[in-house]
Amino acid sequence: MKPADDYILNKPEPFRAILLHLQATIETLLPETKLLYKWKMPFFYIENKPFCYLNFSKKYVDLVFWHGTHLTKHKEILISDGRKHMKSLRFKSLEEIDQQVLNDVLLEAYALRDKKYYK
């Protein structure tokens, strides 16, 4: 088993379910992503560039966008937590995931990948 899969499968519920749902959504919506294990976290790469990563804490799961500061959709729910360039969607339960919001943010982040700050 890959280290990124181990990371996800070894987390306690409800966080494992959240991580699995996020992984499935990303891989379905953006099949060109490649799941790697970097900095002890599951990272999704597109064309050998970091796109987003999954971060588990004992209280929530963050879906962190590498260049999240450039996202414009659903800004009111994106969390920066003092990070300059990254923003995240944060979930404490599977029921908290608004699939439309998740899809919107993923697709916007994907559309931004060709911008100069992704080079």
C-alpha positions, 0 to 999 in steps of 0.5 A, spaced: 500 500 500 502 507 498 504 511 504 498 516 502 493 511 502 496 508 509 495 515 512 488 516 510 486 509 512 489 509 518 485 515 521 480 514 526 472 515 524 469 520 522 476 523 519 477 517 515 470 517 511 472 525 510 479 523 507 476 518 503 470 522 500 475 528 499 480 523 495 474 520 491 472 527 489 478 529 487 480 523 483 473 523 480 473 530 478 480 531 476 483 524 474 489 527 471 491 528 479 497 524 482 496 522 489 503 522 492 506 522 499 510 529 501 511 532 507 508 526 511 501 528 508 497 526 502 499 531 496 495 531 489 500 533 484 498 535 477 503 535 471 509 535 477 506 541 481 503 541 487 495 542 487 492 541 494 493 536 500 489 533 505 491 535 512 488 531 518 488 534 525 485 531 531 479 536 530 478 536 523 480 535 516 483 540 511 483 540 504 489 545 503 489 549 496 497 550 494 495 557 491 489 558 495 490 565 496 488 566 488 481 563 489 475 567 488 469 562 489 466 561 496 471 566 499 467 566 505 468 559 507 476 558 505 480 558 511 487 561 511 489 560 518 495 565 517 498 562 511 500 567 506 498 563 500 494 557 502 487 556 503 483 550 505 476 548 506 475 545 513 471 539 515 469 536 522 464 531 519 462 528 512 455 531 513 459 538 513 461 537 506 457 541 501 459 537 495 457 543 490 462 548 494 467 542 494 466 541 486 466 549 485 473 550 489 476 544 486 474 546 479 476 553 480 483 551 483 484 547 477 482 552 472 488 557 475 493 552 475 496 555 468 497 562 471 504 564 472 504 563 480 503 555 478 509 555 474 
